[in-house]
Amino acid sequence: MGKVGIFVGSSSGVTMGAAEALKKHFKGADLINMEEDYDGLEQFEEYDVLLIGSSTWGQGDPQRDWVDPLYEMKNDEPDYSGKKVAFFGAGDQKSHGEEFVSALGDFHDLFKKLGAEVGFGYRSVEGYDFKHSEAVREGKFCGLPIDDVNQEELTEERVSTWAAQVKREMGL
């Protein structure tokens, strides 16, 4: 298995909880808290596989600890060719169903533009009740949506199933 980095920004702890569970599924993976452990864009270069986690806020915005790194990526345009990337994050499909986990779509598009392979971990929209999401590609989420506000009882199984799917799709 290539070296796995789990990069996560979390405000309320839901996305961090998912990241910690993923670390158990991806033995030897490093967990990088974007607030405390992130040092710069070159940190992404250390990994073959990137699991990118962020909650969605406001009008589909990523979690605040991602704002500067995303700005740098857009300006510096690092080459992420050869990196395999999958996305996960928290949202609230009832109260914020008009932009449910939309930040994942922004991450997907940016990493794809920067040369990364991003077609991993797509999940069905079935079982979710939302109005709109920028994270939907061809009828599927381009990553793992987590909703601990409305479906907390499904989170553990969703994370476990998604981890197995990503490992299988990436050949890990």
CYANA upper distance limits for C-alpha pairs under 8 A (distance plus 0.5 A):
  1 MET  CA    171 GLY  CA      8.43
  1 MET  CA    172 LEU  CA      5.49
  2 GLY  CA     47 TYR  CA      7.86
  2 GLY  CA     48 ASP  CA      5.86
  2 GLY  CA     49 VAL  CA      6.99
  2 GLY  CA    172 LEU  CA      7.94
  3 LYS  CA     28 GLY  CA      8.34
  3 LYS  CA     29 ALA  CA      7.28
  3 LYS  CA     46 GLU  CA      8.16
  3 LYS  CA     47 TYR  CA      5.53
  3 LYS  CA     48 ASP  CA      5.79
  3 LYS  CA     49 VAL  CA      6.69
  4 VAL  CA     26 PHE  CA      7.97
  4 VAL  CA     28 GLY  CA      7.97
  4 VAL  CA     29 ALA  CA      5.25
  4 VAL  CA     30 ASP  CA      6.90
  4 VAL  CA     47 TYR  CA      6.08
  4 VAL  CA     48 ASP  CA      6.71
  4 VAL  CA     49 VAL  CA      5.18
  4 VAL  CA     50 LEU  CA      6.45
  4 VAL  CA     51 LEU  CA      8.00
  5 GLY  CA     29 ALA  CA      6.16
  5 GLY  CA     30 ASP  CA      5.42
  5 GLY  CA     31 LEU  CA      6.63
  5 GLY  CA     32 ILE  CA      7.54
  5 GLY  CA     44 PHE  CA      8.23
  5 GLY  CA     47 TYR  CA      6.32
  5 GLY  CA     48 ASP  CA      8.45
  5 GLY  CA     49 VAL  CA      6.76
  5 GLY  CA     50 LEU  CA      5.56
  5 GLY  CA     51 LEU  CA      6.74
  6 ILE  CA     19 ALA  CA      7.26
  6 ILE  CA     23 LYS  CA      7.95
  6 ILE  CA     29 ALA  CA      7.42
  6 ILE  CA     30 ASP  CA      6.51
  6 ILE  CA     31 LEU  CA      5.27
  6 ILE  CA     32 ILE  CA      6.37
  6 ILE  CA     50 LEU  CA      6.45
  6 ILE  CA     51 LEU  CA      5.14
  6 ILE  CA     52 ILE  CA      6.55
  6 ILE  CA     53 GLY  CA      7.93
  7 PHE  CA     31 LEU  CA      6.69
  7 PHE  CA     32 ILE  CA      5.24
  7 PHE  CA     33 ASN  CA      6.64
  7 PHE  CA     34 MET  CA      6.99
  7 PHE  CA     50 LEU  CA      7.67
  7 PHE  CA     51 LEU  CA      6.68
  7 PHE  CA     52 ILE  CA      5.57
  7 PHE  CA     53 GLY  CA      6.57
  8 VAL  CA     15 THR  CA      7.63
  8 VAL  CA     16 MET  CA      6.99
  8 VAL  CA     19 ALA  CA      7.33
  8 VAL  CA     31 LEU  CA      8.12
  8 VAL  CA     32 ILE  CA      6.77
  8 VAL  CA     33 ASN  CA      5.74
  8 VAL  CA     34 MET  CA      6.19
  8 VAL  CA     52 ILE  CA      6.52
  8 VAL  CA     53 GLY  CA      4.91
  8 VAL  CA     54 SER  CA      6.38
  9 GLY  CA     15 THR  CA      7.71
  9 GLY  CA     16 MET  CA      7.65
  9 GLY  CA     33 ASN  CA      6.69
  9 GLY  CA     34 MET  CA      5.72
  9 GLY  CA     35 GLU  CA      7.37
  9 GLY  CA     53 GLY  CA      6.73
  9 GLY  CA     54 SER  CA      5.57
  9 GLY  CA     55 SER  CA      7.65
  9 GLY  CA     63 GLN  CA      6.35
  9 GLY  CA     64 ARG  CA      7.91
  9 GLY  CA     65 ASP  CA      6.11
  9 GLY  CA     66 TRP  CA      6.94
 10 SER  CA     14 VAL  CA      7.38
 10 SER  CA     15 THR  CA      5.90
 10 SER  CA     16 MET  CA      6.06
 10 SER  CA     53 GLY  CA      8.46
 10 SER  CA     54 SER  CA      6.72
 10 SER  CA     55 SER  CA      6.81
 10 SER  CA     63 GLN  CA      6.94
 10 SER  CA     65 ASP  CA      8.30
 11 SER  CA     55 SER  CA      8.21
 11 SER  CA     63 GLN  CA      7.50
 13 GLY  CA     17 GLY  CA      6.48
 14 VAL  CA     18 ALA  CA      6.94
 14 VAL  CA     90 ALA  CA      6.95
 14 VAL  CA    148 ASP  CA      7.42
 15 THR  CA     19 ALA  CA      6.70
 15 THR  CA     53 GLY  CA      6.94
 15 THR  CA     54 SER  CA      6.81
 15 THR  CA     55 SER  CA      6.76
 15 THR  CA     88 PHE  CA      8.28
 15 THR  CA     89 GLY  CA      6.08
 15 THR  CA     90 ALA  CA      6.13
 15 THR  CA    146 ILE  CA      8.31
 16 MET  CA     20 GLU  CA      6.65
 16 MET  CA     53 GLY  CA      8.44
 17 GLY  CA     21 ALA  CA      6.80
 18 ALA  CA     22 LEU  CA      6.64
 18 ALA  CA    155 THR  CA      8.50
 18 ALA  CA    156 GLU  CA      8.50
 18 ALA  CA    159 VAL  CA      7.16
 19 ALA  CA     23 LYS  CA      6.70
 19 ALA  CA     31 LEU  CA      7.81
 19 ALA  CA     53 GLY  CA      7.65
 20 GLU  CA     24 LYS  CA      7.29
 20 GLU  CA     31 LEU  CA      7.99
 21 ALA  CA     25 HIS  CA      7.27
 21 ALA  CA    159 VAL  CA      7.78
 21 ALA  CA    160 SER  CA      8.42
 22 LEU  CA     26 PHE  CA      6.63
 22 LEU  CA    159 VAL  CA      7.48
 22 LEU  CA    160 SER  CA      8.06
 22 LEU  CA    163 ALA  CA      7.07
 23 LYS  CA     27 LYS  CA      6.97
 23 LYS  CA     28 GLY  CA      8.10
 23 LYS  CA     29 ALA  CA      6.30
 23 LYS  CA     30 ASP  CA      7.78
 23 LYS  CA     31 LEU  CA      7.37
 25 HIS  CA    160 SER  CA      7.93
 25 HIS  CA    163 ALA  CA      6.96
 25 HIS  CA    164 ALA  CA      8.40
 26 PHE  CA    163 ALA  CA      8.22
 32 ILE  CA     36 GLU  CA      8.31
 32 ILE  CA     37 ASP  CA      5.90
 32 ILE  CA     38 TYR  CA      6.81
 33 ASN  CA     37 ASP  CA      5.65
 33 ASN  CA     38 TYR  CA      6.96
 34 MET  CA     38 TYR  CA      5.35
 34 MET  CA     65 ASP  CA      6.23
 34 MET  CA     66 TRP  CA      7.40
 35 GLU  CA     65 ASP  CA      6.16
 38 TYR  CA     43 GLN  CA      7.89
 39 ASP  CA     43 GLN  CA      7.07
 40 GLY  CA     69 PRO  CA      7.76
 41 LEU  CA     45 GLU  CA      8.06
 41 LEU  CA     69 PRO  CA      7.42
 41 LEU  CA     72 GLU  CA      8.13
 41 LEU  CA     73 MET  CA      7.90
 41 LEU  CA     78 PRO  CA      8.49
 42 GLU  CA     46 GLU  CA      7.92
 43 GLN  CA     47 TYR  CA      8.46
 44 PHE  CA     50 LEU  CA      8.10
 45 GLU  CA     80 TYR  CA      8.33
 47 TYR  CA     83 LYS  CA      8.11
 48 ASP  CA     82 GLY  CA      7.83
 48 ASP  CA     83 LYS  CA      5.60
 48 ASP  CA     84 LYS  CA      6.92
 49 VAL  CA     83 LYS  CA      6.25
 49 VAL  CA     84 LYS  CA      5.31
 49 VAL  CA     85 VAL  CA      6.31
 50 LEU  CA     83 LYS  CA      7.67
 50 LEU  CA     84 LYS  CA      6.76
 50 LEU  CA     85 VAL  CA      5.22
 50 LEU  CA     86 ALA  CA      7.03
 51 LEU  CA     85 VAL  CA      6.31
 51 LEU  CA     86 ALA  CA      5.55
 51 LEU  CA     87 PHE  CA      6.24
 51 LEU  CA     88 PHE  CA      7.93
 52 ILE  CA     85 VAL  CA      7.75
 52 ILE  CA     86 ALA  CA      6.77
 52 ILE  CA     87 PHE  CA      5.29
 52 ILE  CA     88 PHE  CA      6.76
 53 GLY  CA     87 PHE  CA      6.37
 53 GLY  CA     88 PHE  CA      5.31
 53 GLY  CA     89 GLY  CA      5.62
 54 SER  CA     62 PRO  CA      6.55
 54 SER  CA     63 GLN  CA      6.09
 54 SER  CA     66 TRP  CA      8.31
 54 SER  CA     88 PHE  CA      7.17
 54 SER  CA     89 GLY  CA      5.21
 54 SER  CA     90 ALA  CA      7.24
 54 SER  CA    103 ALA  CA      7.70
 54 SER  CA    104 LEU  CA      7.80
 55 SER  CA     62 PRO  CA      6.61
 55 SER  CA     63 GLN  CA      5.84
 55 SER  CA     89 GLY  CA      5.34
 55 SER  CA     90 ALA  CA      4.92
 55 SER  CA     91 GLY  CA      6.47
 55 SER  CA    101 VAL  CA      7.33
 55 SER  CA    103 ALA  CA      7.66
 56 THR  CA     60 GLY  CA      6.03
 56 THR  CA     61 ASP  CA      5.95
 56 THR  CA     62 PRO  CA      5.51
 56 THR  CA     63 GLN  CA      6.48
 56 THR  CA     89 GLY  CA      7.81
 56 THR  CA     90 ALA  CA      6.97
 56 THR  CA     91 GLY  CA      6.18
 56 THR  CA     99 GLU  CA      8.44
 56 THR  CA    100 PHE  CA      7.71
 56 THR  CA    101 VAL  CA      5.74
 56 THR  CA    102 SER  CA      6.88
 56 THR  CA    103 ALA  CA      5.79
 56 THR  CA    104 LEU  CA      8.35
 57 TRP  CA     61 ASP  CA      5.49
 57 TRP  CA     62 PRO  CA      6.68
 57 TRP  CA     63 GLN  CA      6.92
 57 TRP  CA     91 GLY  CA      8.31
 57 TRP  CA    103 ALA  CA      8.49
 59 GLN  CA     99 GLU  CA      6.78
 60 GLY  CA     99 GLU  CA      5.69
 60 GLY  CA    100 PHE  CA      7.75
 60 GLY  CA    101 VAL  CA      7.41
 60 GLY  CA    102 SER  CA      5.34
 60 GLY  CA    103 ALA  CA      5.84
 60 GLY  CA    134 GLU  CA      8.32
 61 ASP  CA    102 SER  CA      7.79
 61 ASP  CA    103 ALA  CA      5.96
 62 PRO  CA     66 TRP  CA      6.87
 62 PRO  CA     67 VAL  CA      7.54
 62 PRO  CA    103 ALA  CA      5.44
 62 PRO  CA    104 LEU  CA      8.36
 63 GLN  CA     67 VAL  CA      7.79
 65 ASP  CA     69 PRO  CA      8.43
 66 TRP  CA     70 LEU  CA      6.47
 67 VAL  CA     71 TYR  CA      6.72
 68 ASP  CA     72 GLU  CA      6.69
 69 PRO  CA     73 MET  CA      6.66
 70 LEU  CA     74 LYS  CA      6.69
 71 TYR  CA     75 ASN  CA      6.78
 72 GLU  CA     76 ASP  CA      6.17
 72 GLU  CA     77 GLU  CA      8.24
 73 MET  CA     77 GLU  CA      5.70
 73 MET  CA     78 PRO  CA      6.92
 74 LYS  CA    110 LEU  CA      8.08
 77 GLU  CA    114 LEU  CA      6.79
 78 PRO  CA    114 LEU  CA      6.89
 79 ASP  CA    114 LEU  CA      5.94
 79 ASP  CA    115 GLY  CA      6.54
 79 ASP  CA    116 ALA  CA      8.41
 80 TYR  CA    111 PHE  CA      7.83
 80 TYR  CA    114 LEU  CA      6.03
 80 TYR  CA    115 GLY  CA      5.51
 80 TYR  CA    116 ALA  CA      5.39
 81 SER  CA    114 LEU  CA      7.64
 81 SER  CA    115 GLY  CA      4.87
 81 SER  CA    116 ALA  CA      5.35
 81 SER  CA    117 GLU  CA      7.80
 82 GLY  CA    115 GLY  CA      7.98
 82 GLY  CA    116 ALA  CA      6.61
 82 GLY  CA    117 GLU  CA      7.38
 83 LYS  CA    115 GLY  CA      8.47
 83 LYS  CA    116 ALA  CA      5.59
 83 LYS  CA    117 GLU  CA      6.59
 84 LYS  CA    116 ALA  CA      6.57
 84 LYS  CA    117 GLU  CA      5.39
 84 LYS  CA    118 VAL  CA      6.80
 84 LYS  CA    120 PHE  CA      8.39
 84 LYS  CA    170 MET  CA      7.80
 85 VAL  CA    111 PHE  CA      8.29
 85 VAL  CA    116 ALA  CA      7.12
 85 VAL  CA    117 GLU  CA      6.55
 85 VAL  CA    118 VAL  CA      5.60
 85 VAL  CA    119 GLY  CA      8.34
 85 VAL  CA    120 PHE  CA      7.46
 86 ALA  CA    118 VAL  CA      6.59
 86 ALA  CA    119 GLY  CA      7.98
 86 ALA  CA    120 PHE  CA      5.98
 86 ALA  CA    121 GLY  CA      6.52
 86 ALA  CA    143 GLY  CA      6.76
 86 ALA  CA    166 VAL  CA      7.98
 87 PHE  CA    104 LEU  CA      6.76
 87 PHE  CA    107 PHE  CA      8.11
 87 PHE  CA    108 HIS  CA      7.81
 87 PHE  CA    121 GLY  CA      7.91
 87 PHE  CA    142 CYS  CA      7.59
 87 PHE  CA    143 GLY  CA      5.14
 87 PHE  CA    144 LEU  CA      6.88
 88 PHE  CA    104 LEU  CA      7.37
 88 PHE  CA    143 GLY  CA      5.76
 88 PHE  CA    144 LEU  CA      4.91
 88 PHE  CA    145 PRO  CA      6.50
 88 PHE  CA    146 ILE  CA      8.04
 89 GLY  CA    101 VAL  CA      7.09
 89 GLY  CA    104 LEU  CA      7.44
 89 GLY  CA    143 GLY  CA      8.43
 89 GLY  CA    144 LEU  CA      6.88
 89 GLY  CA    145 PRO  CA      5.97
 89 GLY  CA    146 ILE  CA      6.37
 90 ALA  CA    101 VAL  CA      6.84
 90 ALA  CA    145 PRO  CA      6.39
 90 ALA  CA    146 ILE  CA      5.01
 90 ALA  CA    147 ASP  CA      6.14
 90 ALA  CA    148 ASP  CA      8.00
 91 GLY  CA     96 HIS  CA      7.95
 91 GLY  CA    100 PHE  CA      6.16
 91 GLY  CA    101 VAL  CA      5.65
 91 GLY  CA    145 PRO  CA      7.55
 91 GLY  CA    146 ILE  CA      6.75
 91 GLY  CA    147 ASP  CA      5.84
 91 GLY  CA    148 ASP  CA      8.38
 92 ASP  CA     96 HIS  CA      5.88
 92 ASP  CA     97 GLY  CA      7.09
 92 ASP  CA    100 PHE  CA      6.83
 92 ASP  CA    101 VAL  CA      8.38
 92 ASP  CA    147 ASP  CA      5.99
 92 ASP  CA    148 ASP  CA      8.11
 92 ASP  CA    149 VAL  CA      6.64
 92 ASP  CA    150 ASN  CA      7.53
 93 GLN  CA     97 GLY  CA      4.73
 93 GLN  CA     98 GLU  CA      8.39
 93 GLN  CA    100 PHE  CA      5.93
 93 GLN  CA    128 TYR  CA      7.72
 93 GLN  CA    129 ASP  CA      6.66
 93 GLN  CA    130 PHE  CA      5.49
 93 GLN  CA    131 LYS  CA      8.47
 93 GLN  CA    147 ASP  CA      7.40
 93 GLN  CA    150 ASN  CA      8.00
 94 LYS  CA    129 ASP  CA      7.59
 94 LYS  CA    130 PHE  CA      6.96
 94 LYS  CA    150 ASN  CA      7.90
 96 HIS  CA    100 PHE  CA      6.45
 96 HIS  CA    130 PHE  CA      8.46
 97 GLY  CA    129 ASP  CA      8.03
 97 GLY  CA    130 PHE  CA      4.83
 97 GLY  CA    131 LYS  CA      5.52
 97 GLY  CA    132 HIS  CA      6.75
 97 GLY  CA    133 SER  CA      8.17
 98 GLU  CA    130 PHE  CA      7.16
 98 GLU  CA    131 LYS  CA      5.38
 98 GLU  CA    132 HIS  CA      5.21
 98 GLU  CA    133 SER  CA      7.16
 99 GLU  CA    131 LYS  CA      8.04
 99 GLU  CA    132 HIS  CA      6.06
 99 GLU  CA    133 SER  CA      5.41
 99 GLU  CA    134 GLU  CA      7.40
100 PHE  CA    130 PHE  CA      7.05
100 PHE  CA    131 LYS  CA      8.26
100 PHE  CA    132 HIS  CA      6.94
100 PHE  CA    133 SER  CA      5.56
100 PHE  CA    134 GLU  CA      8.33
100 PHE  CA    135 ALA  CA      8.50
101 VAL  CA    105 GLY  CA      8.28
101 VAL  CA    133 SER  CA      6.84
101 VAL  CA    134 GLU  CA      8.00
101 VAL  CA    135 ALA  CA      6.89
101 VAL  CA    145 PRO  CA      6.85
102 SER  CA    106 ASP  CA      7.43
102 SER  CA    133 SER  CA      5.46
102 SER  CA    134 GLU  CA      4.92
102 SER  CA    135 ALA  CA      5.38
103 ALA  CA    107 PHE  CA      6.89
103 ALA  CA    134 GLU  CA      7.81
103 ALA  CA    135 ALA  CA      7.49
104 LEU  CA    108 HIS  CA      6.57
104 LEU  CA    134 GLU  CA      8.08
104 LEU  CA    135 ALA  CA      5.87
104 LEU  CA    142 CYS  CA      7.51
104 LEU  CA    143 GLY  CA      7.35
105 GLY  CA    109 ASP  CA      6.67
105 GLY  CA    134 GLU  CA      5.68
105 GLY  CA    135 ALA  CA      4.32
105 GLY  CA    136 VAL  CA      7.60
105 GLY  CA    142 CYS  CA      7.14
106 ASP  CA    110 LEU  CA      6.68
106 ASP  CA    134 GLU  CA      7.93
106 ASP  CA    135 ALA  CA      7.94
107 PHE  CA    111 PHE  CA      6.56
108 HIS  CA    112 LYS  CA      6.56
108 HIS  CA    118 VAL  CA      7.01
108 HIS  CA    135 ALA  CA      8.48
108 HIS  CA    142 CYS  CA      7.56
109 ASP  CA    113 LYS  CA      6.62
110 LEU  CA    114 LEU  CA      6.78
111 PHE  CA    115 GLY  CA      7.03
111 PHE  CA    116 ALA  CA      6.01
111 PHE  CA    117 GLU  CA      8.42
111 PHE  CA    118 VAL  CA      7.69
112 LYS  CA    116 ALA  CA      5.58
112 LYS  CA    117 GLU  CA      6.93
112 LYS  CA    118 VAL  CA      6.56
119 GLY  CA    142 CYS  CA      7.93
120 PHE  CA    142 CYS  CA      8.15
120 PHE  CA    143 GLY  CA      7.91
120 PHE  CA    166 VAL  CA      6.45
120 PHE  CA    169 GLU  CA      6.83
120 PHE  CA    170 MET  CA      7.68
121 GLY  CA    142 CYS  CA      7.30
121 GLY  CA    143 GLY  CA      5.74
121 GLY  CA    144 LEU  CA      7.36
121 GLY  CA    162 TRP  CA      6.89
121 GLY  CA    165 GLN  CA      6.75
121 GLY  CA    166 VAL  CA      5.63
121 GLY  CA    169 GLU  CA      8.09
122 TYR  CA    140 LYS  CA      6.59
122 TYR  CA    141 PHE  CA      5.94
122 TYR  CA    142 CYS  CA      5.10
122 TYR  CA    143 GLY  CA      5.40
122 TYR  CA    144 LEU  CA      7.56
123 ARG  CA    140 LYS  CA      5.95
123 ARG  CA    141 PHE  CA      5.57
123 ARG  CA    142 CYS  CA      7.19
123 ARG  CA    143 GLY  CA      6.64
123 ARG  CA    144 LEU  CA      6.76
124 SER  CA    139 GLY  CA      7.76
124 SER  CA    140 LYS  CA      5.29
124 SER  CA    141 PHE  CA      6.71
125 VAL  CA    139 GLY  CA      7.46
125 VAL  CA    140 LYS  CA      6.05
125 VAL  CA    141 PHE  CA      6.79
135 ALA  CA    141 PHE  CA      5.84
135 ALA  CA    142 CYS  CA      6.09
135 ALA  CA    143 GLY  CA      8.08
136 VAL  CA    140 LYS  CA      5.65
136 VAL  CA    141 PHE  CA      4.85
136 VAL  CA    142 CYS  CA      6.53
137 ARG  CA    141 PHE  CA      6.55
137 ARG  CA    142 CYS  CA      6.62
141 PHE  CA    145 PRO  CA      7.92
144 LEU  CA    158 ARG  CA      8.30
144 LEU  CA    159 VAL  CA      8.13
144 LEU  CA    162 TRP  CA      7.39
146 ILE  CA    151 GLN  CA      8.48
146 ILE  CA    155 THR  CA      6.73
146 ILE  CA    158 ARG  CA      8.36
147 ASP  CA    151 GLN  CA      5.97
147 ASP  CA    152 GLU  CA      6.80
147 ASP  CA    155 THR  CA      7.79
148 ASP  CA    152 GLU  CA      4.41
148 ASP  CA    153 GLU  CA      8.18
148 ASP  CA    155 THR  CA      7.35
151 GLN  CA    155 THR  CA      7.51
154 LEU  CA    158 ARG  CA      6.53
155 THR  CA    159 VAL  CA      6.56
156 GLU  CA    160 SER  CA      6.71
157 GLU  CA    161 THR  CA      6.48
158 ARG  CA    162 TRP  CA      6.44
159 VAL  CA    163 ALA  CA      6.54
160 SER  CA    164 ALA  CA      6.90
161 THR  CA    165 GLN  CA      6.71
162 TRP  CA    166 VAL  CA      6.58
163 ALA  CA    167 LYS  CA      6.63
164 ALA  CA    168 ARG  CA      6.62
165 GLN  CA    169 GLU  CA      6.57
166 VAL  CA    170 MET  CA      6.42
167 LYS  CA    171 GLY  CA      6.36
167 LYS  CA    172 LEU  CA      5.33
168 ARG  CA    172 LEU  CA      6.77
